[in-house]
Amino acid sequence: MDLMAGFAHSTRATILGSGDAMRLDDYDNDINVGEARGGGGFGGGGGGLIFSLLPLIGSRFGCGGIVIALILLAVFGGLGNIGGMLGGGGGTGTQVSRTANGGQEDTRQVCEATPERRETCRAFSNAENTWEALFARSGQQFAPPMLRFYNGSGQSGCGAAQAAMGPFYCPTDQGIYLDTSFFNELATRFGAQGDFARYYVVAHEFGHHIQHLLGTSEQVQQIQQRSSQAEGNAASVRLELQADCFAGVWAAQNRNRLEPGDVEEGMTAARAIGDDTLQREAQGRVVPDSFTHGTSEQRMRWLRRGMESGDPAQCDTFSGAI
């Protein structure tokens, strides 16, 4: 599957060993950011909403996806792109447009609500500028996503947004949805501390938007619809690993901002959220056919590949072994 042919190889950049400080500039005032409101909790008692959505999760990711969803919700409180698996629904809440008049005040109001939101807005804005430049360099058209914050629950174009889902990307409305309380969970429950671990989360979800723009997500969905559950899960793994690689590309393109320890923080986060690590901690055993995001080793390897190359063309997880 030659999905990356449009990117030139001139974007390569080596970042390992860089000693420069990673200081993100302030976010642009015209980024599309807002609040995702309108969520209603699990309903029906004890996670009824999630159980009602299991057929949708299963249709896209098979039984393995259902297993992972239940493990994450029941044991860890959730991590991964479960929200991106959901279908239907319509988004409600504050819609902040990219306009010169009025947009700046709304953007600042949302981004300055908490230090965590301010940091997220800076990472999101930097990722947008980075990928816009990469697309322009390769002669491709770029369309930015939107960033939506929510507290506990909200509504997305893919249905309900719940904190238990973790950050996720919704291709229906091209939105990245995030409850910043997840960052505390990332540090305390998964042991992934540091600003770069948090930036990695934002960059990974931004990577899913890049896949949507390239048509990769739609191709994977087609594969899943006509394949067995095991084959569909395998395609999901390749999609997630490519998003990890894209996160590494973002880091490489901003290598002059990295400080010592950033690479290690990213690797710690990638290792903590591997399917094998999560399953082993949740149920004491590993079921490879149910993987949907990749092993810890795979996630670290593809994140590092993006970091070392700085080249989106090197992130073709769909050709050969992973």
Phi, psi and omega in degrees: 000109183267085185266348189247015186297335184287344182269133177282156181273003181285358182273002185297144178202137181260128185244342185297135180090359179293139180248009181284155181280141176266100178236107180286139175293165176297152182292152174288142182288347183257013175294150182274094185229148180190190180257139174256103181248172173104000179288153184238020181077186185285325177070154176067002177079132170060040174084030181300324181297313181298318180296325178291339182264356181302323177299325179291318178297317181295326182292335181262324186240002178074185181299327179299321178296321178295317179301312180299316181301313181292322178298313183295318182289318186280325188256311186260347185088356172107137172198137178119191187261043179300322179300326179290346179279342188280155181232162175080182178083169179221146183281144173229163177124192183287122177252112182260116184273163178271072181240157181284327183258119176091330184294324184296315181296317179296317180300312181295322180299319180286312186287332183267008182296323179214159176300325180295320178291321179300315179297318179296317179299322179294317178294318179297314181296319179294319178297320179298313180295321181296311182287329175298319178292320179296318179296317180297321181295330181261006176075023180252154182272132182249137174234123185286151174276182172245159179243126180234124176266150172212158180245103178084305180207158179192192181229136177237173176293348178256011180114202184293143173251126181233144180302329181295342181283339189076176177299146179207161177249134178249112181291337182300315179247008179054048182241143171261123184248134188207130169257116188293348175297340178299327182296325176293320177296320180301319182282316187274320184271325183255356177069018180258094184256166176104156183294325183290330175299321179288321177297323179301321178299312180296316182293325177296313179294325175296327177299325177294327176293320177299319177297324177294317180295325181279350182084005182294316182301318181293323178294321178294319178299321178295320177299316182294326182289333183251007185243173175288170179298317180296319179292322177295319176297319180297322177294323177297318178301314181297324178295315181292321179294326176293322177297324174297316179297319178298324176298321176294323177299316178303314179299318181296321180290347177241033187299331181289351179262351184285145176244161179304134180100345182296315180300317180296322178297319179295318180293323177298317179295315180297320180293322185292335186249020173291147181302319182295319179294315179297315181294319181297319180285330184276319188229003175078004179209165184243134179239091186303324182295343180265359179299139176234348183237344180107158179287167177301317180297319180294317181295319177295319183296318182283329173297316179295323180298318176296321179294319184284329183265323186064018189236114179303331180295340179274003183257027180279088179281358184264359179243117177082194183285155178245000000 
